[in-house]
Amino acid sequence: MPATIETINEKVKKESAFIIPLIQELEKVIVGQRYLIERLIVGLLANGHILIEGVPGLAKTMSVKTLAQAIKTKFHRLQFTPDLLPADLIGTLIYNPKDGNFTTKKGPIFANIILADEINRAPAKVQSALLEAMQERQVTIGENTYKLDDPFLVLATQNPIEHEGTYPLPEAQVDRFMLKLKVGYPSKEEELKIMKRMAMTDKKIQVEGVISPDDIIKARKTVDEIYIDERIERYIIDIIFATRDPKSYKLDEITSLIQYGASPRASIYLSVASKAYAFLQGRGYVVPQDVKTIGLDVLRHRVIVSYEAEAEDKSSEDVIKIIFEQVKVP
């Protein structure tokens, strides 16, 4: 193994020392849900926004709040509703009749971690206001543009079973999320632990701040240095191209099931997320299994299935799993 990779390995071991204490703090409140916890940290390390989908009561909101507490950072929860206005999110200009000037009142978007609760309940205008913040890390109020603090992360939740009073997220916005997570029910043993820990009328669990925003920014620089072999980079490209042109990869069975494949943003996000996942495992290099492990979360909201797939009751996840099973691993 080249010395450079050994050096990166040592650096990763040193810089990832906060991972275990961070997970321990999260697990004070969150029972089970290791998948959710790990992906939240991956999003944090990879500087990517996350969309969390799951039925009510699965600790989606609590996980995000606990993460913010453990990071010692500025956190805002935004409850998205049909009557929400862009100004409620980004801020507005307030007129002062005494001197005839306008002053800027910044909105709750000016924080490090934003919990966009039930994001699909807000109308298109609010979704559009969020787009600039998510992609450009800046907000425009009147004629002035304001940079958002670093790190800036949007963690959004949505309920998949109740569609009354909701607005489907536009594809342009869905594509801004690096990961889309699907949270499931806990096991019997996990639910028993949840009940024992939480079934009290006054339950307050103290979460300690174990890392700072500066620690995250420093860790991200190390994530950028993680080695990814060109063969793995080509494997990522093959995965993405297989969603666009399945026939070229002898995937005739899914050709009619895909309406639109993943965008180039998917290639970028899959590469960065794979590096972040390797960092999480304490490694200074990416292996194909990292790509496979994080791949479904990067792609499930980017592959749009056809009407034929819906008729056959096939989801984007089913299609992506077939691609990962059949595309040759380096």
Secondary structure per residue as TSV (DSSP state, phi and psi in degrees):
chain	resnum	aa	ss	phi	psi
A	1	M	-	360.0	128.7
A	2	P	-	-58.2	150.6
A	3	A	H	-61.1	-32.5
A	4	T	H	-60.7	-41.0
A	5	I	H	-68.9	-37.4
A	6	E	H	-62.5	-39.3
A	7	T	H	-63.8	-44.0
A	8	I	H	-62.9	-41.0
A	9	N	H	-57.0	-45.9
A	10	E	H	-63.7	-41.5
A	11	K	H	-64.1	-41.7
A	12	V	H	-63.2	-43.6
A	13	K	H	-60.2	-38.8
A	14	K	H	-70.9	-48.3
A	15	E	H	-74.4	-22.4
A	16	S	G	-92.3	11.2
A	17	A	G	-61.3	-24.4
A	18	F	G	-78.2	-12.3
A	19	I	H	-61.7	-48.6
A	20	I	H	-63.1	-49.4
A	21	P	H	-59.6	-35.9
A	22	L	H	-64.8	-46.6
A	23	I	H	-63.3	-39.0
A	24	Q	H	-61.9	-40.2
A	25	E	H	-65.7	-42.6
A	26	L	H	-63.8	-37.4
A	27	E	H	-77.4	-7.4
A	28	K	H	-63.0	-33.8
A	29	V	H	-105.4	-42.8
A	30	I	-	-95.7	120.0
A	31	V	-	-94.9	131.5
A	32	G	S	68.1	-140.7
A	33	Q	-	49.1	37.8
A	34	R	H	-62.2	-35.2
A	35	Y	H	-57.6	-48.3
A	36	L	H	-64.2	-45.0
A	37	I	H	-60.7	-47.0
A	38	E	H	-63.6	-40.8
A	39	R	H	-70.0	-33.7
A	40	L	H	-62.0	-40.8
A	41	I	H	-69.7	-37.7
A	42	V	H	-60.0	-45.2
A	43	G	H	-60.0	-39.9
A	44	L	H	-64.2	-44.4
A	45	L	H	-72.5	-32.7
A	46	A	H	-93.3	1.4
A	47	N	T	59.1	43.8
A	48	G	-	-126.4	138.5
A	49	H	E	-72.0	154.6
A	50	I	E	-130.4	135.7
A	51	L	E	-108.4	122.1
A	52	I	E	-111.1	122.6
A	53	E	E	-116.9	132.5
A	54	G	-	-179.8	158.9
A	55	V	-	-68.2	160.7
A	56	P	T	-60.0	146.4
A	57	G	T	92.6	10.0
A	58	L	S	-99.8	16.7
A	59	A	S	70.4	28.4
A	60	K	H	-65.1	-54.2
A	61	T	H	-64.5	-42.6
A	62	M	H	-62.6	-37.3
A	63	S	H	-62.6	-43.9
A	64	V	H	-67.1	-43.7
A	65	K	H	-62.4	-41.7
A	66	T	H	-65.9	-39.8
A	67	L	H	-59.7	-44.9
A	68	A	H	-62.3	-39.5
A	69	Q	H	-65.5	-36.6
A	70	A	H	-75.5	-14.1
A	71	I	H	-99.0	-7.5
A	72	K	T	56.0	55.9
A	73	T	-	-136.4	170.4
A	74	K	-	-79.9	127.4
A	75	F	E	-129.9	137.1
A	76	H	E	-132.0	135.1
A	77	R	E	-101.8	127.9
A	78	L	E	-115.1	116.6
A	79	Q	E	-88.7	107.5
A	80	F	-	-78.2	129.5
A	81	T	-	-135.8	161.7
A	82	P	T	-60.7	-24.7
A	83	D	T	-96.4	9.2
A	84	L	-	-68.6	140.5
A	85	L	-	-111.6	155.0
A	86	P	H	-53.9	-37.6
A	87	A	H	-63.2	-29.5
A	88	D	H	-67.4	-18.9
A	89	L	H	-98.9	-53.2
A	90	I	H	-98.5	-19.1
A	91	G	E	109.8	-177.1
A	92	T	E	-156.2	175.1
A	93	L	E	-98.7	131.8
A	94	I	E	-112.0	128.1
A	95	Y	E	-83.5	132.4
A	96	N	E	-105.8	108.1
A	97	P	T	-66.5	-20.0
A	98	K	T	-67.1	-47.6
A	99	D	T	-111.6	-0.3
A	100	G	T	72.1	17.0
A	101	N	E	-105.9	161.1
A	102	F	E	-103.5	136.3
A	103	T	E	-115.2	149.7
A	104	T	E	-90.4	126.8
A	105	K	E	-109.3	109.7
A	106	K	E	-73.1	143.6
A	107	G	-	-89.8	-178.3
A	108	P	T	-69.2	-8.5
A	109	I	T	-64.7	-20.2
A	110	F	-	-81.4	74.4
A	111	A	S	-148.8	172.2
A	112	N	S	-82.8	-43.2
A	113	I	E	-121.3	124.5
A	114	I	E	-111.3	124.1
A	115	L	E	-97.5	108.0
A	116	A	E	-93.1	90.0
A	117	D	E	-77.9	128.0
A	118	E	T	52.0	58.4
A	119	I	G	-59.3	-28.4
A	120	N	G	-79.7	6.8
A	121	R	G	-93.5	-6.0
A	122	A	S	-94.8	146.4
A	123	P	-	-72.1	174.7
A	124	A	H	-59.2	-37.3
A	125	K	H	-60.5	-41.5
A	126	V	H	-69.7	-40.7
A	127	Q	H	-59.5	-41.0
A	128	S	H	-64.9	-38.9
A	129	A	H	-63.4	-32.6
A	130	L	H	-74.9	-26.4
A	131	L	H	-58.6	-48.1
A	132	E	H	-61.1	-42.9
A	133	A	H	-63.1	-41.2
A	134	M	H	-70.7	-41.8
A	135	Q	H	-87.3	-47.0
A	136	E	H	-93.5	-10.1
A	137	R	S	56.6	38.5
A	138	Q	E	-150.2	163.6
A	139	V	E	-134.3	137.3
A	140	T	E	-107.6	121.1
A	141	I	E	-121.5	113.3
A	142	G	T	66.0	-124.7
A	143	E	T	-96.9	-3.0
A	144	N	E	-105.8	144.4
A	145	T	E	-113.2	132.8
A	146	Y	E	-119.6	129.4
A	147	K	E	-74.6	141.3
A	148	L	-	-87.2	153.9
A	149	D	-	-64.5	153.6
A	150	D	S	-111.0	130.7
A	151	P	S	-76.2	150.9
A	152	F	-	-129.3	120.8
A	153	L	E	-137.3	128.0
A	154	V	E	-100.7	119.8
A	155	L	E	-113.6	107.9
A	156	A	E	-107.7	146.4
A	157	T	E	-119.3	151.4
A	158	Q	E	-148.2	150.5
A	159	N	-	-97.2	120.8
A	160	P	S	-82.1	-7.6
A	161	I	S	-107.3	-18.9
A	162	E	-	-112.9	113.7
A	163	H	-	-109.0	-1.2
A	164	E	T	-71.8	127.6
A	165	G	T	75.0	23.0
A	166	T	-	-114.2	158.9
A	167	Y	-	-122.2	118.9
A	168	P	-	-57.8	135.5
A	169	L	-	-67.6	134.1
A	170	P	-	-63.4	149.5
A	171	E	H	-57.6	-36.3
A	172	A	H	-60.6	-35.3
A	173	Q	H	-80.3	-41.1
A	174	V	H	-57.9	-37.7
A	175	D	T	-68.3	-19.4
A	176	R	T	-72.7	-20.7
A	177	F	E	-80.2	125.2
A	178	M	E	-64.7	-44.7
A	179	L	E	-125.5	143.2
A	180	K	E	-119.1	118.4
A	181	L	E	-103.9	141.2
A	182	K	E	-113.1	115.5
A	183	V	-	-98.2	129.5
A	184	G	-	-106.4	-179.6
A	185	Y	-	-72.1	151.5
A	186	P	-	-73.8	166.4
A	187	S	-	-76.3	173.0
A	188	K	H	-59.2	-46.5
A	189	E	H	-64.8	-40.4
A	190	E	H	-65.1	-41.0
A	191	E	H	-67.2	-33.3
A	192	L	H	-64.0	-42.3
A	193	K	H	-63.8	-41.2
A	194	I	H	-59.6	-46.1
A	195	M	H	-63.4	-44.6
A	196	K	H	-65.0	-36.9
A	197	R	H	-78.7	-34.9
A	198	M	H	-108.8	-13.0
A	199	A	-	-79.0	67.7
A	200	M	S	-140.7	151.5
A	201	T	S	-73.7	-25.2
A	202	D	S	-137.4	86.6
A	203	K	-	-114.6	111.4
A	204	K	-	-123.2	116.7
A	205	I	-	-104.0	124.6
A	206	Q	-	-82.3	119.4
A	207	V	-	-103.9	126.6
A	208	E	-	-89.6	143.6
A	209	G	-	-77.8	114.5
A	210	V	-	-104.3	-17.9
A	211	I	-	-138.1	163.1
A	212	S	-	-113.5	164.9
A	213	P	H	-55.4	-34.0
A	214	D	H	-63.4	-36.6
A	215	D	H	-62.3	-38.4
A	216	I	H	-67.3	-45.5
A	217	I	H	-61.3	-40.0
A	218	K	H	-65.3	-42.7
A	219	A	H	-64.2	-36.8
A	220	R	H	-62.6	-36.5
A	221	K	H	-63.7	-37.4
A	222	T	H	-69.0	-38.7
A	223	V	H	-58.0	-41.0
A	224	D	H	-62.8	-26.5
A	225	E	H	-85.9	-11.7
A	226	I	S	-60.0	135.4
A	227	Y	B	-77.1	132.0
A	228	I	-	-130.5	116.9
A	229	D	-	-65.1	150.6
A	230	E	H	-62.3	-31.1
A	231	R	H	-64.2	-36.3
A	232	I	H	-72.7	-36.6
A	233	E	H	-61.6	-41.5
A	234	R	H	-68.2	-32.5
A	235	Y	H	-62.7	-42.5
A	236	I	H	-61.3	-44.5
A	237	I	H	-62.4	-40.4
A	238	D	H	-61.5	-41.8
A	239	I	H	-60.4	-47.2
A	240	I	H	-65.6	-44.5
A	241	F	H	-68.0	-27.9
A	242	A	H	-66.9	-24.3
A	243	T	H	-77.2	-22.1
A	244	R	H	-95.0	-36.6
A	245	D	-	-138.6	73.6
A	246	P	G	-58.5	-31.0
A	247	K	G	-60.2	-36.1
A	248	S	G	-63.7	-20.2
A	249	Y	G	-110.1	19.5
A	250	K	T	56.4	39.0
A	251	L	-	-108.8	53.8
A	252	D	H	-59.3	-29.7
A	253	E	H	-64.0	-23.6
A	254	I	H	-111.6	1.7
A	255	T	H	-56.4	-44.7
A	256	S	T	-79.9	-7.4
A	257	L	T	-90.3	-14.6
A	258	I	E	-107.1	124.5
A	259	Q	E	-88.3	-48.6
A	260	Y	E	-134.7	136.7
A	261	G	-	-87.6	-177.2
A	262	A	-	-74.9	148.8
A	263	S	-	-83.6	168.6
A	264	P	H	-57.3	-26.4
A	265	R	H	-59.4	-30.4
A	266	A	H	-64.5	-39.4
A	267	S	H	-61.8	-45.2
A	268	I	H	-62.9	-50.3
A	269	Y	H	-64.7	-37.5
A	270	L	H	-66.9	-37.3
A	271	S	H	-66.4	-49.2
A	272	V	H	-65.9	-42.7
A	273	A	H	-65.4	-35.2
A	274	S	H	-65.6	-39.0
A	275	K	H	-64.6	-43.8
A	276	A	H	-63.4	-38.2
A	277	Y	H	-67.9	-37.9
A	278	A	H	-62.2	-41.6
A	279	F	H	-58.9	-43.1
A	280	L	H	-60.5	-32.9
A	281	Q	T	-85.3	-0.6
A	282	G	T	79.2	24.6
A	283	R	-	-111.4	148.7
A	284	G	S	-98.6	12.2
A	285	Y	B	-146.7	155.2
A	286	V	-	-96.4	136.6
A	287	V	-	-112.5	159.3
A	288	P	H	-55.0	-31.7
A	289	Q	H	-64.5	-29.7
A	290	D	H	-61.3	-43.7
A	291	V	H	-63.6	-43.4
A	292	K	H	-66.6	-39.6
A	293	T	H	-66.0	-43.2
A	294	I	H	-93.8	-12.2
A	295	G	H	-59.9	-42.5
A	296	L	H	-62.9	-37.8
A	297	D	H	-69.4	-30.3
A	298	V	H	-78.2	-31.9
A	299	L	H	-103.8	-19.5
A	300	R	T	-60.5	-27.0
A	301	H	T	-100.9	3.4
A	302	R	T	-107.9	-19.3
A	303	V	-	-95.7	115.8
A	304	I	E	-96.4	119.8
A	305	V	E	-83.9	158.4
A	306	S	-	-84.9	172.3
A	307	Y	H	-62.9	-32.4
A	308	E	H	-63.7	-40.6
A	309	A	H	-63.2	-42.6
A	310	E	H	-63.1	-38.2
A	311	A	H	-64.6	-32.5
A	312	E	T	-90.0	5.2
A	313	D	T	60.4	40.2
A	314	K	-	-106.5	130.9
A	315	S	-	-99.6	172.1
A	316	S	H	-61.7	-32.8
A	317	E	H	-62.0	-42.5
A	318	D	H	-60.0	-43.5
A	319	V	H	-64.7	-45.3
A	320	I	H	-64.5	-38.5
A	321	K	H	-62.1	-39.6
A	322	I	H	-63.7	-41.6
A	323	I	H	-61.5	-46.8
A	324	F	H	-65.7	-32.3
A	325	E	H	-70.2	-33.3
A	326	Q	H	-107.5	-20.6
A	327	V	S	-74.0	132.5
A	328	K	-	-63.5	131.5
A	329	V	-	-89.1	135.4
A	330	P	-	-68.4	360.0
